[in-house]
Structure formats: structure tokens, C-alpha cells
Amino acid sequence: MQQASLFEIEVESPCIGVCESGPRGYCRGCLRSREERFYWPKLTAAQKIQVISLCEMRRKKLNSKKMKEKEQSLLKQIQAEQLSLF
């Protein structure tokens, strides 16, 4: 049994006030889907916790992708600088 269902707790919305849809349909601010944002007030505390967990997973995936792109960019820059030495 979920702990959230044992106690009536209020789960705050993960909204940070940046309400724009990204290319995959997730909010650029909180990374919730349109449905997750729309039905948020109707979700139980346990469901809200699951949505927040999904948002955290999406954020980690997004940050990982950004780090990989940054790494590739730096690697290309270093390679270009090394080639120009010769």
C-alpha cells in the first residue's frame, strides 16, 4: 500500500511557471504531458507522486542528452584546434 494513500497529504504541483509545450508535447518547465497538467487537480496524492517521478526521469534524460551534446561539441572543438597546429 502506498504511503500517500495512508495519509491525506497535499502534493504540490511541479509547475515552475514556464508553461510552454516542447517539441515532444511536454511542458518546458515541469516536463508534464498535456494530460498530466490537465488532470492534475483530479489525481490522487499517489498518482501525483508518480507523475512527479516521471517528470524527474524525463529531466534526467533531457540533462543527459544535453551533456552528451556539450561533450561532442567540446570534442569537435578540441579536434579542430589540434588539427590547426599541424
PyMOL Python script that loads the backbone (N, CA, C, O; Angstrom):
from pymol import cmd

cmd.read_pdbstr("""\
ATOM      1  N   MET A   1       0.845  -1.182   0.000  1.00  0.00           N
ATOM      2  CA  MET A   1       0.000   0.000   0.000  1.00  0.00           C
ATOM      3  C   MET A   1       0.889   1.243   0.000  1.00  0.00           C
ATOM      4  O   MET A   1       1.855   1.322   0.759  1.00  0.00           O
ATOM      5  N   GLN A   2       0.566   2.190  -0.835  1.00  0.00           N
ATOM      6  CA  GLN A   2       1.332   3.422  -0.929  1.00  0.00           C
ATOM      7  C   GLN A   2       1.173   4.251   0.342  1.00  0.00           C
ATOM      8  O   GLN A   2       0.088   4.326   0.918  1.00  0.00           O
ATOM      9  N   GLN A   3       2.264   4.868   0.768  1.00  0.00           N
ATOM     10  CA  GLN A   3       2.211   5.700   1.958  1.00  0.00           C
ATOM     11  C   GLN A   3       1.279   6.895   1.739  1.00  0.00           C
ATOM     12  O   GLN A   3       0.617   7.348   2.673  1.00  0.00           O
ATOM     13  N   ALA A   4       1.230   7.404   0.505  1.00  0.00           N
ATOM     14  CA  ALA A   4       0.374   8.557   0.212  1.00  0.00           C
ATOM     15  C   ALA A   4      -1.095   8.235   0.450  1.00  0.00           C
ATOM     16  O   ALA A   4      -1.879   9.119   0.797  1.00  0.00           O
ATOM     17  N   SER A   5      -1.473   6.965   0.263  1.00  0.00           N
ATOM     18  CA  SER A   5      -2.869   6.616   0.477  1.00  0.00           C
ATOM     19  C   SER A   5      -3.188   6.420   1.960  1.00  0.00           C
ATOM     20  O   SER A   5      -4.358   6.439   2.343  1.00  0.00           O
ATOM     21  N   LEU A   6      -2.178   6.232   2.788  1.00  0.00           N
ATOM     22  CA  LEU A   6      -2.410   6.077   4.217  1.00  0.00           C
ATOM     23  C   LEU A   6      -2.718   7.416   4.881  1.00  0.00           C
ATOM     24  O   LEU A   6      -3.501   7.492   5.828  1.00  0.00           O
ATOM     25  N   PHE A   7      -2.098   8.447   4.375  1.00  0.00           N
ATOM     26  CA  PHE A   7      -2.271   9.774   4.941  1.00  0.00           C
ATOM     27  C   PHE A   7      -2.704  10.719   3.831  1.00  0.00           C
ATOM     28  O   PHE A   7      -2.189  10.664   2.715  1.00  0.00           O
ATOM     29  N   GLU A   8      -3.638  11.567   4.145  1.00  0.00           N
ATOM     30  CA  GLU A   8      -4.054  12.577   3.172  1.00  0.00           C
ATOM     31  C   GLU A   8      -3.019  13.693   3.186  1.00  0.00           C
ATOM     32  O   GLU A   8      -3.005  14.537   4.081  1.00  0.00           O
ATOM     33  N   ILE A   9      -2.163  13.679   2.185  1.00  0.00           N
ATOM     34  CA  ILE A   9      -1.156  14.723   2.078  1.00  0.00           C
ATOM     35  C   ILE A   9      -1.422  15.524   0.813  1.00  0.00           C
ATOM     36  O   ILE A   9      -1.992  15.018  -0.154  1.00  0.00           O
ATOM     37  N   GLU A  10      -1.007  16.759   0.838  1.00  0.00           N
ATOM     38  CA  GLU A  10      -1.158  17.611  -0.334  1.00  0.00           C
ATOM     39  C   GLU A  10       0.163  17.590  -1.106  1.00  0.00           C
ATOM     40  O   GLU A  10       1.209  17.973  -0.580  1.00  0.00           O
ATOM     41  N   VAL A  11       0.100  17.148  -2.333  1.00  0.00           N
ATOM     42  CA  VAL A  11       1.279  17.112  -3.187  1.00  0.00           C
ATOM     43  C   VAL A  11       1.242  18.355  -4.059  1.00  0.00           C
ATOM     44  O   VAL A  11       0.300  18.563  -4.824  1.00  0.00           O
ATOM     45  N   GLU A  12       2.272  19.177  -3.936  1.00  0.00           N
ATOM     46  CA  GLU A  12       2.316  20.422  -4.694  1.00  0.00           C
ATOM     47  C   GLU A  12       2.612  20.161  -6.162  1.00  0.00           C
ATOM     48  O   GLU A  12       3.311  19.211  -6.515  1.00  0.00           O
ATOM     49  N   SER A  13       2.074  21.012  -6.995  1.00  0.00           N
ATOM     50  CA  SER A  13       2.312  20.933  -8.430  1.00  0.00           C
ATOM     51  C   SER A  13       3.786  21.222  -8.715  1.00  0.00           C
ATOM     52  O   SER A  13       4.380  22.095  -8.082  1.00  0.00           O
ATOM     53  N   PRO A  14       4.373  20.498  -9.660  1.00  0.00           N
ATOM     54  CA  PRO A  14       5.769  20.758 -10.017  1.00  0.00           C
ATOM     55  C   PRO A  14       5.936  21.971 -10.946  1.00  0.00           C
ATOM     56  O   PRO A  14       7.046  22.261 -11.392  1.00  0.00           O
ATOM     57  N   CYS A  15       4.850  22.667 -11.231  1.00  0.00           N
ATOM     58  CA  CYS A  15       4.885  23.814 -12.138  1.00  0.00           C
ATOM     59  C   CYS A  15       5.850  24.881 -11.615  1.00  0.00           C
ATOM     60  O   CYS A  15       5.843  25.225 -10.434  1.00  0.00           O
ATOM     61  N   ILE A  16       6.687  25.398 -12.537  1.00  0.00           N
ATOM     62  CA  ILE A  16       7.611  26.469 -12.170  1.00  0.00           C
ATOM     63  C   ILE A  16       7.295  27.760 -12.926  1.00  0.00           C
ATOM     64  O   ILE A  16       8.072  28.714 -12.901  1.00  0.00           O
ATOM     65  N   GLY A  17       6.145  27.772 -13.595  1.00  0.00           N
ATOM     66  CA  GLY A  17       5.696  28.988 -14.264  1.00  0.00           C
ATOM     67  C   GLY A  17       6.221  29.181 -15.673  1.00  0.00           C
ATOM     68  O   GLY A  17       6.029  30.248 -16.256  1.00  0.00           O
ATOM     69  N   VAL A  18       6.880  28.174 -16.237  1.00  0.00           N
ATOM     70  CA  VAL A  18       7.353  28.226 -17.624  1.00  0.00           C
ATOM     71  C   VAL A  18       6.445  27.291 -18.414  1.00  0.00           C
ATOM     72  O   VAL A  18       6.788  26.135 -18.661  1.00  0.00           O
ATOM     73  N   CYS A  19       5.308  27.796 -18.797  1.00  0.00           N
ATOM     74  CA  CYS A  19       4.270  26.943 -19.381  1.00  0.00           C
ATOM     75  C   CYS A  19       4.266  27.035 -20.909  1.00  0.00           C
ATOM     76  O   CYS A  19       3.472  27.763 -21.505  1.00  0.00           O
ATOM     77  N   GLU A  20       5.170  26.281 -21.518  1.00  0.00           N
ATOM     78  CA  GLU A  20       5.267  26.182 -22.965  1.00  0.00           C
ATOM     79  C   GLU A  20       5.445  24.717 -23.322  1.00  0.00           C
ATOM     80  O   GLU A  20       6.137  23.977 -22.623  1.00  0.00           O
ATOM     81  N   SER A  21       4.825  24.310 -24.400  1.00  0.00           N
ATOM     82  CA  SER A  21       4.995  22.930 -24.851  1.00  0.00           C
ATOM     83  C   SER A  21       6.251  22.808 -25.686  1.00  0.00           C
ATOM     84  O   SER A  21       6.514  23.624 -26.569  1.00  0.00           O
ATOM     85  N   GLY A  22       7.020  21.778 -25.391  1.00  0.00           N
ATOM     86  CA  GLY A  22       8.221  21.496 -26.162  1.00  0.00           C
ATOM     87  C   GLY A  22       7.874  20.673 -27.390  1.00  0.00           C
ATOM     88  O   GLY A  22       6.699  20.405 -27.637  1.00  0.00           O
ATOM     89  N   PRO A  23       8.868  20.270 -28.160  1.00  0.00           N
ATOM     90  CA  PRO A  23       8.634  19.523 -29.395  1.00  0.00           C
ATOM     91  C   PRO A  23       7.980  18.151 -29.181  1.00  0.00           C
ATOM     92  O   PRO A  23       7.331  17.629 -30.088  1.00  0.00           O
ATOM     93  N   ARG A  24       8.143  17.575 -28.004  1.00  0.00           N
ATOM     94  CA  ARG A  24       7.549  16.261 -27.735  1.00  0.00           C
ATOM     95  C   ARG A  24       6.228  16.374 -26.979  1.00  0.00           C
ATOM     96  O   ARG A  24       5.630  15.362 -26.616  1.00  0.00           O
ATOM     97  N   GLY A  25       5.770  17.609 -26.742  1.00  0.00           N
ATOM     98  CA  GLY A  25       4.491  17.816 -26.084  1.00  0.00           C
ATOM     99  C   GLY A  25       4.563  17.994 -24.585  1.00  0.00           C
ATOM    100  O   GLY A  25       3.540  18.221 -23.939  1.00  0.00           O
ATOM    101  N   TYR A  26       5.759  17.894 -24.018  1.00  0.00           N
ATOM    102  CA  TYR A  26       5.916  18.084 -22.584  1.00  0.00           C
ATOM    103  C   TYR A  26       6.143  19.562 -22.291  1.00  0.00           C
ATOM    104  O   TYR A  26       6.724  20.283 -23.102  1.00  0.00           O
ATOM    105  N   CYS A  27       5.687  19.999 -21.142  1.00  0.00           N
ATOM    106  CA  CYS A  27       5.907  21.374 -20.710  1.00  0.00           C
ATOM    107  C   CYS A  27       7.417  21.597 -20.554  1.00  0.00           C
ATOM    108  O   CYS A  27       8.115  20.762 -19.979  1.00  0.00           O
ATOM    109  N   ARG A  28       7.907  22.714 -21.061  1.00  0.00           N
ATOM    110  CA  ARG A  28       9.343  23.018 -20.960  1.00  0.00           C
ATOM    111  C   ARG A  28       9.767  23.282 -19.516  1.00  0.00           C
ATOM    112  O   ARG A  28      10.938  23.114 -19.177  1.00  0.00           O
ATOM    113  N   GLY A  29       8.834  23.689 -18.669  1.00  0.00           N
ATOM    114  CA  GLY A  29       9.159  23.999 -17.278  1.00  0.00           C
ATOM    115  C   GLY A  29       9.163  22.785 -16.371  1.00  0.00           C
ATOM    116  O   GLY A  29      10.168  22.487 -15.726  1.00  0.00           O
ATOM    117  N   CYS A  30       8.042  22.087 -16.321  1.00  0.00           N
ATOM    118  CA  CYS A  30       7.910  20.976 -15.359  1.00  0.00           C
ATOM    119  C   CYS A  30       8.007  19.596 -16.011  1.00  0.00           C
ATOM    120  O   CYS A  30       8.113  18.590 -15.309  1.00  0.00           O
ATOM    121  N   LEU A  31       7.973  19.539 -17.334  1.00  0.00           N
ATOM    122  CA  LEU A  31       8.072  18.293 -18.110  1.00  0.00           C
ATOM    123  C   LEU A  31       6.873  17.362 -17.937  1.00  0.00           C
ATOM    124  O   LEU A  31       6.991  16.149 -18.113  1.00  0.00           O
ATOM    125  N   ARG A  32       5.717  17.936 -17.592  1.00  0.00           N
ATOM    126  CA  ARG A  32       4.497  17.120 -17.562  1.00  0.00           C
ATOM    127  C   ARG A  32       3.867  17.121 -18.949  1.00  0.00           C
ATOM    128  O   ARG A  32       4.012  18.077 -19.711  1.00  0.00           O
ATOM    129  N   SER A  33       3.171  16.041 -19.263  1.00  0.00           N
ATOM    130  CA  SER A  33       2.434  15.979 -20.520  1.00  0.00           C
ATOM    131  C   SER A  33       1.186  16.848 -20.408  1.00  0.00           C
ATOM    132  O   SER A  33       0.817  17.295 -19.322  1.00  0.00           O
ATOM    133  N   ARG A  34       0.554  17.074 -21.532  1.00  0.00           N
ATOM    134  CA  ARG A  34      -0.669  17.883 -21.532  1.00  0.00           C
ATOM    135  C   ARG A  34      -1.718  17.259 -20.615  1.00  0.00           C
ATOM    136  O   ARG A  34      -2.367  17.963 -19.841  1.00  0.00           O
ATOM    137  N   GLU A  35      -1.884  15.941 -20.700  1.00  0.00           N
ATOM    138  CA  GLU A  35      -2.871  15.239 -19.878  1.00  0.00           C
ATOM    139  C   GLU A  35      -2.530  15.332 -18.396  1.00  0.00           C
ATOM    140  O   GLU A  35      -3.411  15.515 -17.556  1.00  0.00           O
ATOM    141  N   GLU A  36      -1.241  15.205 -18.084  1.00  0.00           N
ATOM    142  CA  GLU A  36      -0.817  15.290 -16.684  1.00  0.00           C
ATOM    143  C   GLU A  36      -1.097  16.675 -16.110  1.00  0.00           C
ATOM    144  O   GLU A  36      -1.483  16.804 -14.948  1.00  0.00           O
ATOM    145  N   ARG A  37      -0.901  17.704 -16.923  1.00  0.00           N
ATOM    146  CA  ARG A  37      -1.199  19.069 -16.462  1.00  0.00           C
ATOM    147  C   ARG A  37      -2.705  19.269 -16.317  1.00  0.00           C
ATOM    148  O   ARG A  37      -3.173  19.842 -15.334  1.00  0.00           O
ATOM    149  N   PHE A  38      -3.450  18.793 -17.300  1.00  0.00           N
ATOM    150  CA  PHE A  38      -4.897  18.995 -17.316  1.00  0.00           C
ATOM    151  C   PHE A  38      -5.590  18.275 -16.151  1.00  0.00           C
ATOM    152  O   PHE A  38      -6.471  18.843 -15.506  1.00  0.00           O
ATOM    153  N   TYR A  39      -5.197  17.044 -15.888  1.00  0.00           N
ATOM    154  CA  TYR A  39      -5.874  16.244 -14.860  1.00  0.00           C
ATOM    155  C   TYR A  39      -5.248  16.358 -13.468  1.00  0.00           C
ATOM    156  O   TYR A  39      -5.705  15.697 -12.535  1.00  0.00           O
ATOM    157  N   TRP A  40      -4.214  17.184 -13.314  1.00  0.00           N
ATOM    158  CA  TRP A  40      -3.519  17.299 -12.030  1.00  0.00           C
ATOM    159  C   TRP A  40      -4.469  17.488 -10.843  1.00  0.00           C
ATOM    160  O   TRP A  40      -4.313  16.785  -9.845  1.00  0.00           O
ATOM    161  N   PRO A  41      -5.433  18.392 -10.899  1.00  0.00           N
ATOM    162  CA  PRO A  41      -6.315  18.598  -9.732  1.00  0.00           C
ATOM    163  C   PRO A  41      -7.159  17.367  -9.375  1.00  0.00           C
ATOM    164  O   PRO A  41      -7.607  17.231  -8.236  1.00  0.00           O
ATOM    165  N   LYS A  42      -7.374  16.479 -10.338  1.00  0.00           N
ATOM    166  CA  LYS A  42      -8.218  15.308 -10.108  1.00  0.00           C
ATOM    167  C   LYS A  42      -7.430  14.072  -9.675  1.00  0.00           C
ATOM    168  O   LYS A  42      -8.026  13.069  -9.282  1.00  0.00           O
ATOM    169  N   LEU A  43      -6.111  14.132  -9.741  1.00  0.00           N
ATOM    170  CA  LEU A  43      -5.289  12.977  -9.387  1.00  0.00           C
ATOM    171  C   LEU A  43      -5.211  12.795  -7.877  1.00  0.00           C
ATOM    172  O   LEU A  43      -5.294  13.758  -7.115  1.00  0.00           O
ATOM    173  N   THR A  44      -5.050  11.553  -7.463  1.00  0.00           N
ATOM    174  CA  THR A  44      -4.831  11.266  -6.041  1.00  0.00           C
ATOM    175  C   THR A  44      -3.393  11.640  -5.696  1.00  0.00           C
ATOM    176  O   THR A  44      -2.577  11.881  -6.586  1.00  0.00           O
ATOM    177  N   ALA A  45      -3.089  11.686  -4.414  1.00  0.00           N
ATOM    178  CA  ALA A  45      -1.728  12.006  -3.984  1.00  0.00           C
ATOM    179  C   ALA A  45      -0.733  10.988  -4.540  1.00  0.00           C
ATOM    180  O   ALA A  45       0.358  11.363  -4.971  1.00  0.00           O
ATOM    181  N   ALA A  46      -1.098   9.709  -4.533  1.00  0.00           N
ATOM    182  CA  ALA A  46      -0.209   8.660  -5.061  1.00  0.00           C
ATOM    183  C   ALA A  46       0.038   8.860  -6.553  1.00  0.00           C
ATOM    184  O   ALA A  46       1.164   8.692  -7.022  1.00  0.00           O
ATOM    185  N   GLN A  47      -0.997   9.215  -7.297  1.00  0.00           N
ATOM    186  CA  GLN A  47      -0.845   9.455  -8.728  1.00  0.00           C
ATOM    187  C   GLN A  47       0.030  10.676  -8.987  1.00  0.00           C
ATOM    188  O   GLN A  47       0.840  10.679  -9.914  1.00  0.00           O
ATOM    189  N   LYS A  48      -0.133  11.709  -8.172  1.00  0.00           N
ATOM    190  CA  LYS A  48       0.687  12.914  -8.319  1.00  0.00           C
ATOM    191  C   LYS A  48       2.156  12.592  -8.075  1.00  0.00           C
ATOM    192  O   LYS A  48       3.031  13.103  -8.774  1.00  0.00           O
ATOM    193  N   ILE A  49       2.423  11.755  -7.095  1.00  0.00           N
ATOM    194  CA  ILE A  49       3.800  11.349  -6.807  1.00  0.00           C
ATOM    195  C   ILE A  49       4.380  10.582  -7.994  1.00  0.00           C
ATOM    196  O   ILE A  49       5.552  10.751  -8.330  1.00  0.00           O
ATOM    197  N   GLN A  50       3.560   9.736  -8.633  1.00  0.00           N
ATOM    198  CA  GLN A  50       4.019   9.013  -9.820  1.00  0.00           C
ATOM    199  C   GLN A  50       4.335   9.978 -10.964  1.00  0.00           C
ATOM    200  O   GLN A  50       5.337   9.807 -11.660  1.00  0.00           O
ATOM    201  N   VAL A  51       3.494  10.979 -11.159  1.00  0.00           N
ATOM    202  CA  VAL A  51       3.723  11.977 -12.212  1.00  0.00           C
ATOM    203  C   VAL A  51       5.020  12.729 -11.934  1.00  0.00           C
ATOM    204  O   VAL A  51       5.804  12.967 -12.853  1.00  0.00           O
ATOM    205  N   ILE A  52       5.253  13.102 -10.689  1.00  0.00           N
ATOM    206  CA  ILE A  52       6.483  13.805 -10.334  1.00  0.00           C
ATOM    207  C   ILE A  52       7.693  12.912 -10.594  1.00  0.00           C
ATOM    208  O   ILE A  52       8.730  13.395 -11.049  1.00  0.00           O
ATOM    209  N   SER A  53       7.572  11.626 -10.312  1.00  0.00           N
ATOM    210  CA  SER A  53       8.663  10.684 -10.597  1.00  0.00           C
ATOM    211  C   SER A  53       8.944  10.617 -12.099  1.00  0.00           C
ATOM    212  O   SER A  53      10.099  10.580 -12.524  1.00  0.00           O
ATOM    213  N   LEU A  54       7.880  10.602 -12.890  1.00  0.00           N
ATOM    214  CA  LEU A  54       8.045  10.607 -14.347  1.00  0.00           C
ATOM    215  C   LEU A  54       8.754  11.882 -14.808  1.00  0.00           C
ATOM    216  O   LEU A  54       9.631  11.835 -15.670  1.00  0.00           O
ATOM    217  N   CYS A  55       8.369  13.009 -14.230  1.00  0.00           N
ATOM    218  CA  CYS A  55       8.994  14.285 -14.585  1.00  0.00           C
ATOM    219  C   CYS A  55      10.485  14.270 -14.247  1.00  0.00           C
ATOM    220  O   CYS A  55      11.305  14.770 -15.017  1.00  0.00           O
ATOM    221  N   GLU A  56      10.831  13.701 -13.103  1.00  0.00           N
ATOM    222  CA  GLU A  56      12.239  13.604 -12.708  1.00  0.00           C
ATOM    223  C   GLU A  56      13.015  12.728 -13.679  1.00  0.00           C
ATOM    224  O   GLU A  56      14.151  13.047 -14.032  1.00  0.00           O
ATOM    225  N   MET A  57      12.410  11.626 -14.112  1.00  0.00           N
ATOM    226  CA  MET A  57      13.054  10.749 -15.092  1.00  0.00           C
ATOM    227  C   MET A  57      13.251  11.477 -16.417  1.00  0.00           C
ATOM    228  O   MET A  57      14.304  11.357 -17.043  1.00  0.00           O
ATOM    229  N   ARG A  58      12.245  12.229 -16.843  1.00  0.00           N
ATOM    230  CA  ARG A  58      12.350  12.996 -18.092  1.00  0.00           C
ATOM    231  C   ARG A  58      13.449  14.045 -17.980  1.00  0.00           C
ATOM    232  O   ARG A  58      14.205  14.254 -18.929  1.00  0.00           O
ATOM    233  N   ARG A  59      13.545  14.709 -16.826  1.00  0.00           N
ATOM    234  CA  ARG A  59      14.570  15.734 -16.623  1.00  0.00           C
ATOM    235  C   ARG A  59      15.969  15.113 -16.700  1.00  0.00           C
ATOM    236  O   ARG A  59      16.863  15.678 -17.330  1.00  0.00           O
ATOM    237  N   LYS A  60      16.160  13.954 -16.063  1.00  0.00           N
ATOM    238  CA  LYS A  60      17.461  13.282 -16.109  1.00  0.00           C
ATOM    239  C   LYS A  60      17.823  12.903 -17.541  1.00  0.00           C
ATOM    240  O   LYS A  60      18.964  13.077 -17.968  1.00  0.00           O
ATOM    241  N   LYS A  61      16.858  12.393 -18.267  1.00  0.00           N
ATOM    242  CA  LYS A  61      17.101  12.012 -19.655  1.00  0.00           C
ATOM    243  C   LYS A  61      17.463  13.232 -20.499  1.00  0.00           C
ATOM    244  O   LYS A  61      18.384  13.177 -21.314  1.00  0.00           O
ATOM    245  N   LEU A  62      16.742  14.324 -20.303  1.00  0.00           N
ATOM    246  CA  LEU A  62      16.998  15.563 -21.032  1.00  0.00           C
ATOM    247  C   LEU A  62      18.384  16.112 -20.688  1.00  0.00           C
ATOM    248  O   LEU A  62      19.129  16.513 -21.582  1.00  0.00           O
ATOM    249  N   ASN A  63      18.733  16.132 -19.402  1.00  0.00           N
ATOM    250  CA  ASN A  63      20.042  16.622 -18.977  1.00  0.00           C
ATOM    251  C   ASN A  63      21.167  15.744 -19.516  1.00  0.00           C
ATOM    252  O   ASN A  63      22.228  16.246 -19.885  1.00  0.00           O
ATOM    253  N   SER A  64      20.934  14.439 -19.560  1.00  0.00           N
ATOM    254  CA  SER A  64      21.923  13.512 -20.096  1.00  0.00           C
ATOM    255  C   SER A  64      22.161  13.803 -21.579  1.00  0.00           C
ATOM    256  O   SER A  64      23.301  13.799 -22.044  1.00  0.00           O
ATOM    257  N   LYS A  65      21.092  14.051 -22.305  1.00  0.00           N
ATOM    258  CA  LYS A  65      21.210  14.358 -23.728  1.00  0.00           C
ATOM    259  C   LYS A  65      21.969  15.667 -23.935  1.00  0.00           C
ATOM    260  O   LYS A  65      22.819  15.766 -24.820  1.00  0.00           O
ATOM    261  N   LYS A  66      21.652  16.673 -23.110  1.00  0.00           N
ATOM    262  CA  LYS A  66      22.340  17.967 -23.211  1.00  0.00           C
ATOM    263  C   LYS A  66      23.826  17.812 -22.896  1.00  0.00           C
ATOM    264  O   LYS A  66      24.664  18.413 -23.568  1.00  0.00           O
ATOM    265  N   MET A  67      24.158  17.018 -21.891  1.00  0.00           N
ATOM    266  CA  MET A  67      25.556  16.807 -21.532  1.00  0.00           C
ATOM    267  C   MET A  67      26.297  16.089 -22.657  1.00  0.00           C
ATOM    268  O   MET A  67      27.447  16.414 -22.954  1.00  0.00           O
ATOM    269  N   LYS A  68      25.642  15.121 -23.276  1.00  0.00           N
ATOM    270  CA  LYS A  68      26.256  14.385 -24.379  1.00  0.00           C
ATOM    271  C   LYS A  68      26.520  15.320 -25.562  1.00  0.00           C
ATOM    272  O   LYS A  68      27.574  15.244 -26.194  1.00  0.00           O
ATOM    273  N   GLU A  69      25.561  16.204 -25.859  1.00  0.00           N
ATOM    274  CA  GLU A  69      25.734  17.164 -26.949  1.00  0.00           C
ATOM    275  C   GLU A  69      26.874  18.136 -26.637  1.00  0.00           C
ATOM    276  O   GLU A  69      27.665  18.470 -27.518  1.00  0.00           O
ATOM    277  N   LYS A  70      26.957  18.586 -25.393  1.00  0.00           N
ATOM    278  CA  LYS A  70      28.018  19.505 -24.978  1.00  0.00           C
ATOM    279  C   LYS A  70      29.379  18.820 -25.095  1.00  0.00           C
ATOM    280  O   LYS A  70      30.351  19.424 -25.550  1.00  0.00           O
ATOM    281  N   GLU A  71      29.438  17.558 -24.680  1.00  0.00           N
ATOM    282  CA  GLU A  71      30.677  16.798 -24.761  1.00  0.00           C
ATOM    283  C   GLU A  71      31.125  16.659 -26.213  1.00  0.00           C
ATOM    284  O   GLU A  71      32.304  16.832 -26.522  1.00  0.00           O
ATOM    285  N   GLN A  72      30.181  16.347 -27.103  1.00  0.00           N
ATOM    286  CA  GLN A  72      30.501  16.210 -28.526  1.00  0.00           C
ATOM    287  C   GLN A  72      31.005  17.529 -29.101  1.00  0.00           C
ATOM    288  O   GLN A  72      31.957  17.547 -29.880  1.00  0.00           O
ATOM    289  N   SER A  73      30.374  18.621 -28.721  1.00  0.00           N
ATOM    290  CA  SER A  73      30.781  19.939 -29.199  1.00  0.00           C
ATOM    291  C   SER A  73      32.197  20.278 -28.748  1.00  0.00           C
ATOM    292  O   SER A  73      33.002  20.766 -29.542  1.00  0.00           O
ATOM    293  N   LEU A  74      32.504  20.024 -27.486  1.00  0.00           N
ATOM    294  CA  LEU A  74      33.841  20.289 -26.966  1.00  0.00           C
ATOM    295  C   LEU A  74      34.879  19.398 -27.638  1.00  0.00           C
ATOM    296  O   LEU A  74      35.989  19.841 -27.931  1.00  0.00           O
ATOM    297  N   LEU A  75      34.517  18.153 -27.877  1.00  0.00           N
ATOM    298  CA  LEU A  75      35.430  17.226 -28.539  1.00  0.00           C
ATOM    299  C   LEU A  75      35.750  17.703 -29.957  1.00  0.00           C
ATOM    300  O   LEU A  75      36.905  17.657 -30.381  1.00  0.00           O
ATOM    301  N   LYS A  76      34.744  18.153 -30.682  1.00  0.00           N
ATOM    302  CA  LYS A  76      34.968  18.679 -32.027  1.00  0.00           C
ATOM    303  C   LYS A  76      35.856  19.912 -31.987  1.00  0.00           C
ATOM    304  O   LYS A  76      36.737  20.078 -32.831  1.00  0.00           O
ATOM    305  N   GLN A  77      35.626  20.773 -31.010  1.00  0.00           N
ATOM    306  CA  GLN A  77      36.423  21.982 -30.866  1.00  0.00           C
ATOM    307  C   GLN A  77      37.885  21.637 -30.592  1.00  0.00           C
ATOM    308  O   GLN A  77      38.788  22.230 -31.182  1.00  0.00           O
ATOM    309  N   ILE A  78      38.113  20.687 -29.703  1.00  0.00           N
ATOM    310  CA  ILE A  78      39.480  20.267 -29.371  1.00  0.00           C
ATOM    311  C   ILE A  78      40.150  19.653 -30.592  1.00  0.00           C
ATOM    312  O   ILE A  78      41.310  19.948 -30.877  1.00  0.00           O
ATOM    313  N   GLN A  79      39.430  18.804 -31.312  1.00  0.00           N
ATOM    314  CA  GLN A  79      39.996  18.169 -32.504  1.00  0.00           C
ATOM    315  C   GLN A  79      40.346  19.215 -33.556  1.00  0.00           C
ATOM    316  O   GLN A  79      41.385  19.110 -34.208  1.00  0.00           O
ATOM    317  N   ALA A  80      39.498  20.216 -33.728  1.00  0.00           N
ATOM    318  CA  ALA A  80      39.760  21.272 -34.711  1.00  0.00           C
ATOM    319  C   ALA A  80      41.000  22.068 -34.313  1.00  0.00           C
ATOM    320  O   ALA A  80      41.808  22.432 -35.167  1.00  0.00           O
ATOM    321  N   GLU A  81      41.150  22.335 -33.027  1.00  0.00           N
ATOM    322  CA  GLU A  81      42.316  23.068 -32.550  1.00  0.00           C
ATOM    323  C   GLU A  81      43.594  22.246 -32.717  1.00  0.00           C
ATOM    324  O   GLU A  81      44.643  22.792 -33.057  1.00  0.00           O
ATOM    325  N   GLN A  82      43.509  20.953 -32.483  1.00  0.00           N
ATOM    326  CA  GLN A  82      44.683  20.092 -32.627  1.00  0.00           C
ATOM    327  C   GLN A  82      45.108  19.992 -34.092  1.00  0.00           C
ATOM    328  O   GLN A  82      46.302  19.981 -34.390  1.00  0.00           O
ATOM    329  N   LEU A  83      44.138  19.918 -35.008  1.00  0.00           N
ATOM    330  CA  LEU A  83      44.450  19.822 -36.425  1.00  0.00           C
ATOM    331  C   LEU A  83      45.088  21.106 -36.940  1.00  0.00           C
ATOM    332  O   LEU A  83      45.931  21.073 -37.837  1.00  0.00           O
ATOM    333  N   SER A  84      44.684  22.234 -36.370  1.00  0.00           N
ATOM    334  CA  SER A  84      45.239  23.502 -36.838  1.00  0.00           C
ATOM    335  C   SER A  84      46.675  23.720 -36.376  1.00  0.00           C
ATOM    336  O   SER A  84      47.332  24.643 -36.856  1.00  0.00           O
ATOM    337  N   LEU A  85      47.174  22.909 -35.472  1.00  0.00           N
ATOM    338  CA  LEU A  85      48.544  23.019 -35.017  1.00  0.00           C
ATOM    339  C   LEU A  85      49.522  22.484 -36.040  1.00  0.00           C
ATOM    340  O   LEU A  85      50.699  22.847 -36.025  1.00  0.00           O
ATOM    341  N   PHE A  86      49.050  21.625 -36.929  1.00  0.00           N
ATOM    342  CA  PHE A  86      49.956  20.987 -37.901  1.00  0.00           C
ATOM    343  C   PHE A  86      49.839  21.579 -39.247  1.00  0.00           C
ATOM    344  O   PHE A  86      50.531  21.154 -40.171  1.00  0.00           O
TER     345      PHE A  86
END
""", "prot")
cmd.dss("prot")
cmd.show_as("cartoon", "prot")
cmd.util.cbc("prot")
cmd.orient("prot")
